[in-house]
């Protein structure tokens, strides 16, 4: 038990399954999934934006559904499958949706991109050929200040074109 400013915080070890890997992590009561991912697991692709659940920069997938990790208590995610942006690439090869974002110019400053991509990934997992309205609805919880959204919408609409390995870049390092 840790005491700060007359408040008592209990710590306990929880088990999180993140990007297919099991992690045993000591967390304090009230510690968010966002903070655990970034500070304890060093998965910094998940961004801390508003910290109020409004901007979507902290979006991760919990059992396949987009969730604002700044609003989730880490302990409440025990037993769930959590996917961060780092979990979309396989052996360093970017997912076609990630390649579509890059090639379409949908990534500018990049701060919103992980959350946007994960929200879009959840959509295309359910509906591989979404309409523009479907895309807008799926991304409605994610804000972008740079792109004006048209390139993001195009990237999601055209993601299947990037299943072809001729479209670069294939790897996260490129």
C-alpha positions as CSV (number, residue, x, y, z in Angstrom):
1,X,0.0,0.0,0.0
2,X,1.4,3.4,-1.0
3,X,0.3,6.7,0.7
4,X,0.4,10.0,-1.1
5,X,-1.2,13.3,0.0
6,X,-3.4,11.4,2.6
7,X,-4.7,9.1,-0.1
8,X,-4.0,5.4,0.0
9,X,-3.4,3.5,-3.2
10,X,-3.5,-0.3,-3.3
11,X,-1.2,-2.0,-5.8
12,X,-1.7,-5.4,-7.2
13,X,-0.4,-7.6,-10.0
14,X,-2.7,-8.1,-13.0
15,X,-2.2,-10.1,-16.1
16,X,-2.8,-8.3,-19.4
17,X,-2.7,-9.9,-22.9
18,X,-1.4,-7.2,-25.2
19,X,-0.6,-7.9,-28.9
20,X,-0.7,-11.6,-28.2
21,X,1.8,-11.5,-25.4
22,X,1.0,-12.0,-21.7
23,X,2.3,-9.4,-19.2
24,X,2.2,-9.4,-15.5
25,X,2.1,-5.8,-14.3
26,X,1.8,-4.2,-10.9
27,X,-0.9,-1.5,-11.0
28,X,-2.4,1.0,-8.6
29,X,-6.1,1.4,-8.1
30,X,-7.3,3.9,-10.6
31,X,-4.4,3.4,-13.0
32,X,-5.5,3.6,-16.6
33,X,-4.8,1.2,-19.4
34,X,-3.2,4.1,-21.3
35,X,-0.7,4.8,-18.6
36,X,0.2,1.1,-18.2
37,X,0.7,0.6,-21.9
38,X,2.9,3.7,-22.3
39,X,4.8,3.8,-19.0
40,X,5.1,0.1,-17.9
41,X,5.0,-1.8,-21.2
42,X,6.7,1.0,-23.2
43,X,4.1,0.7,-26.0
44,X,4.2,4.4,-26.9
45,X,2.3,4.1,-30.2
46,X,-0.9,4.7,-28.1
47,X,-1.0,8.5,-27.6
48,X,-2.1,10.5,-24.7
49,X,-4.2,13.4,-26.1
50,X,-7.0,15.0,-24.2
51,X,-7.1,12.3,-21.4
52,X,-10.8,12.8,-21.3
53,X,-12.0,10.3,-23.9
54,X,-12.8,12.9,-26.5
55,X,-10.0,12.9,-29.1
56,X,-9.4,9.2,-29.7
57,X,-5.6,9.4,-29.8
58,X,-5.5,6.7,-27.1
59,X,-7.7,4.3,-29.0
60,X,-6.8,0.6,-28.6
61,X,-8.8,-2.5,-29.4
62,X,-10.2,-4.5,-26.5
63,X,-11.5,-7.8,-27.7
64,X,-11.6,-6.3,-31.2
65,X,-13.6,-3.2,-30.3
66,X,-12.1,0.3,-30.3
67,X,-11.9,1.8,-26.8
68,X,-10.4,5.0,-25.3
69,X,-7.6,3.6,-23.1
70,X,-7.5,6.8,-21.1
71,X,-11.0,5.9,-19.7
72,X,-10.3,2.3,-19.0
73,X,-8.9,1.1,-15.7
74,X,-6.1,-1.3,-16.4
75,X,-7.4,-3.8,-13.9
76,X,-10.7,-3.9,-15.8
77,X,-8.9,-5.2,-18.9
78,X,-7.6,-8.3,-17.2
79,X,-8.5,-11.3,-19.4
80,X,-9.2,-9.2,-22.5
81,X,-7.3,-9.3,-25.7
82,X,-5.7,-5.8,-26.1
83,X,-4.3,-4.7,-29.5
84,X,-2.2,-1.5,-29.8
85,X,-0.9,-0.1,-33.1
86,X,2.3,-2.0,-32.5
87,X,0.3,-5.2,-32.7
88,X,-1.0,-4.7,-36.3
89,X,2.3,-5.3,-38.0
90,X,3.5,-8.9,-38.3
91,X,7.2,-9.6,-38.1
92,X,7.9,-5.9,-38.9
93,X,5.6,-5.9,-42.0
94,X,3.0,-3.2,-41.9
95,X,-0.7,-4.2,-42.2
96,X,-2.2,-3.1,-45.6
97,X,-4.3,-0.5,-43.8
98,X,-1.1,1.1,-42.3
99,X,0.4,1.1,-45.8
100,X,-2.7,2.7,-47.2
101,X,-2.5,5.5,-44.6
102,X,1.1,6.2,-45.5
103,X,0.7,6.0,-49.3
104,X,-2.5,8.1,-49.2
105,X,-0.9,10.9,-47.3
106,X,-3.3,10.3,-44.4
107,X,-0.4,10.6,-41.9
108,X,0.8,14.1,-41.3
109,X,1.9,14.9,-37.8
110,X,1.0,11.3,-36.9
111,X,-0.4,11.9,-33.5
112,X,-3.9,10.7,-34.3
113,X,-2.8,8.0,-36.7
114,X,-2.6,5.1,-34.3
115,X,-6.1,5.7,-33.0
116,X,-7.5,6.3,-36.4
117,X,-5.9,3.2,-37.8
118,X,-7.1,1.0,-35.0
119,X,-10.7,2.3,-35.3
120,X,-10.5,1.7,-39.0
121,X,-9.1,-1.7,-38.5
122,X,-12.0,-2.7,-36.3
123,X,-14.3,-1.5,-39.0
124,X,-12.7,-3.4,-41.9
125,X,-12.5,-6.5,-39.7
126,X,-16.3,-6.5,-39.6
127,X,-16.9,-4.9,-43.0
128,X,-14.0,-5.2,-45.5
129,X,-15.8,-2.9,-48.0
130,X,-17.2,-0.1,-46.0
131,X,-19.1,2.8,-47.4
132,X,-18.0,6.4,-46.8
133,X,-20.8,6.7,-44.2
134,X,-19.6,3.5,-42.5
135,X,-16.0,4.9,-42.4
136,X,-17.2,8.3,-41.0
137,X,-19.2,6.6,-38.3
138,X,-16.3,4.3,-37.3
139,X,-13.9,7.2,-37.1
140,X,-16.3,9.6,-35.4
141,X,-14.5,9.2,-32.1
142,X,-11.1,10.1,-33.5
143,X,-10.1,13.7,-34.1
144,X,-7.4,15.0,-36.5
145,X,-6.2,18.5,-36.7
146,X,-3.9,18.2,-39.8
147,X,-5.4,16.2,-42.7
148,X,-9.0,17.5,-43.2
149,X,-10.1,13.8,-43.2
150,X,-10.4,13.3,-47.0
151,X,-7.1,11.4,-47.2
152,X,-8.0,9.3,-44.1
153,X,-11.3,8.4,-45.7
154,X,-9.6,7.5,-49.0
155,X,-7.0,5.4,-47.1
156,X,-9.7,3.3,-45.4
157,X,-11.8,3.0,-48.6
158,X,-8.7,1.9,-50.6
159,X,-7.0,-0.3,-48.0
160,X,-7.5,-3.5,-50.0
161,X,-5.2,-2.2,-52.8
162,X,-2.4,-2.3,-50.3
163,X,-2.7,-6.1,-49.8
164,X,-0.6,-6.3,-52.9
165,X,3.1,-6.3,-51.8
166,X,4.1,-4.0,-54.7
167,X,2.8,-1.1,-52.7
168,X,5.6,0.4,-50.5
169,X,6.5,0.6,-47.7
170,X,6.1,-2.9,-46.5
171,X,8.1,-2.5,-43.3
172,X,7.8,-0.3,-40.3
173,X,11.4,0.9,-40.7
174,X,10.8,2.3,-44.2
